[in-house]
Amino acid sequence: MEYILPYNLDLKSRPFQSEILRDERRFKVLVIPRRHGKTTLAIAKLVMEAIINPRKVFHYVCPTQRQAKQIVWSAPDMLKQLVPPAAVDRFNEVELICYLKNGSQIHVKGADNPDSLRG
């Protein structure tokens, strides 16, 4: 199945996002003020990689688990908005995992428990 990626991301209002998505360098440093779409961009890139690379596990890590849930899952339902509905197998809201139909998984984690990042 084909998807238009990035899904549900308005690249016209923030042109720097499309430039960063096209950049093939592994590491990127962004000096951008608050509320300019950095988190949305990071999650959109994560979703794109999860869809392109089947049967892999991806993590979005914040300083704490609570912060991760607020940012990615709860506040604007950012992850649910940026994953194409046709690509989703199911969401596990207790463990903060998005299972995709291609076998990939997106985990939302906090760095406050380093043992949870193993595997």
Order of alpha helices (4+ residues) and beta strands (2+ residues): alpha-alpha-beta-alpha-alpha-beta-beta-beta
